[in-house]
Amino acid sequence: MAAVSQDIGWEAALHHPGPWTEEDFDRLPEGLRAELHYGRLILTPSASNSHNNAARRLAMILEESVEETDQVGTDVDVRLADGEIYYRPDAFVLRTPAKGRPLPGEDLLLVVEVISPGGGKEFRQKMADYAEAGVPAYLILKEETAGFAATLYLLRDDAYVLAEKVAPGGVLDLREPIECSIDLARLEGRRRTS
């Protein structure tokens, strides 16, 4: 007879003894914003409205450009490093549709992280972990006073290299792993008028 898995409650999550395992992480209550980093549970507050809107709008733009077999999504756990890492990218493209959570990291084509003012201290570690998992592209959208700036990295020889930087209000022309033009003004809800 199989053992019944019980969710770890909020209070128990805050007072968990010792390192976190993949099994512990899987038992967290739904809705808890957390990531797993090699035995450490990282709790994160809700993102700002502009952050969430940018991720949602980008996902809509990506959805218009991907192949029928690709899947676009936002804010779902992704499993990396044999379960040692669970990240929660703001947006992503998978090469094959998947249901539930966690999503398989090896099926990611593109990962997007939206960085709010004062945030982003962890993006270099995430970049290294996604590169190790073989994710072909890593896009960072950084919220600045003038809007969102984009920095695209592409995987070359097991490491990311800078492919393109675009200032707020510009257009990022993504050519791989998918073809897509991203008007950064649209991420703020503005439409280009020319």
N, C-alpha and C positions, 0 to 999 in steps of 0.2 A: 504494500500500500504506500502510495506516494505521500510525502510529508506536505502539509499545507503551509504555504508561505504566507506569513502575516506581514502587512506593511509596518515599517518603522514609523512610529508617530512623530509629530513635530518635536515634542519635548525630548523623546529618546534620540532624535537626530542631533539635537543640540548638545547632548551629553554622551555621545557615543564613545566608548573606550577604545583606544588603540587605532591602528590604521583601518581605513575603510577598504572593503573588498567590493568586487563587482556585484556580488550577491547582496551586500548591504545596500549598495547604491540602487539596485533594481527594486528594492523594497521601500524606497522613499515614497512618501505620499505624492500623488499627482498634483502638479501645480507648484511644487517647491522648485525655485530657480536655483539649480546647483550644477556643479561640474565636479568630476572626479579627476584628480591629478596625482597619480602614483601613490595612492593610499590616503591622500588628503581630500577632504570634502570642502569645496569652495562654494559658499553661498553668495549669491549676487542679488542686489535689489532689482526691482522692476526697472526697465529702461524708460527713458523719457518719451513723451509723445512724439517728438520729432524723430527720435531714434527708431521707434517702432514704425512710424509712417514711412520713413525712408526705406526700411527693410521690406515692408509690404509693397510699396510702389516699385522697388527694384524687382521683387519677385514677379510682379505683374509684367514688367518689361521683359524679363527673362523668359517668362511663360510664352510670350509671343514669338520667341526666337528659337526655342529648343526643338529638337527632333521629337516626333511622336513617342518614341521609346524612352525619352528622358523625362525626368520628374523634377519639378521645382518645388521647393518648400521653404519654410521659415521655422526657426526656433524649436528644433527637435534634437534630442540626444543623438550623438554620433559616437560609435564605439571605435576606438583606436588602440593600438599596442596590446592586442590580445586581452582587452578589457581593463587594462591599467589606466586608461584615459577615457573619459566621456566628456566631450565638448558639446556645446550647444550653439552652433553658428547662427548668425542672424538670418542668413539666406544661404541656399545651396542649390546645386543641380546634381542629380543622381543619374548615372547612365542607365539604370534599370529601376522601374517603379518598386517601391517597398511600402509596406504597411507597418503600423505599430512603431515601437521604439525598442531598442536603439536602432538607428540606421547603420548599415555596414560601411565603415570608412573607406574600404577598398572600392566601393562603387561611386564615390564622389568624383565629379568632374571639376566642380568649381565650389569654393567656399568663400562666403562673404562675411566679413566682420564690420559692423558699424561701430565707430568709436566716437563716443560722446565727449564733450569738453571735459578734460581732467581724467579721462579714462585711457585705456589702451596699454597699460603697463605690461600686460601679459602677452601682447600679440607676437613678440619675437619667439617665445616658447611655443605658442600655438603654431606659428609658421614652421618651426623646426619639426614639430610633431606631425603636421599635415604633410610636409615634404617626405618624412620617413614613411608615411602611409601611402605615398605615391599619388597624392591629389594633384592633378595637372595645373590647376590655377588657384591663386589666392588673391582675393580682391579686398582691399581695405578702403572703406568710406569713412573719412574723418570729418566730423561736423566742425565747421569753423564759422566765424562771424558772418562771412559772405556766403555761406552755403556749405555744400558737401564737396570735398576734394576726393579724388580717386587715385589710388596707387595699386597697379596691377603687377603681380609677380607670376612668372611662369616657371614650371619645374624643368630644370636642365641638369642632367647628370646628378640626380638625387638632391639637388638644392634649388631653392628659388632664386631667380635673378629678376631684377627690376626690368619690366617690359614697357611700362608707360605710367606717367604721372599726369593728371589732369586737374587743373585749378577749378574752384567752384564756378558753376555756370557753364563749364565746357562740356564737351562730348567725348566719352570714352568709346573708341571703336575696338571692340573685342573681336579678335579674329580666331582665337583658339582658347579653349577647347570647343567653344561654340561661337557662331558669328552673331554679333549683337551690337547695336549702337545704343549707348546709354547716355541720354541727355540728363546731366546731373541736376539741371533746374527742375526736371520732373520729380525728382526725389523730394523736393520741398513743396510739390503741388503746383508749381508754376509751369506754364506752357511757353515754349519758344514762340516769339511773335514775328519771325522773319521767314 
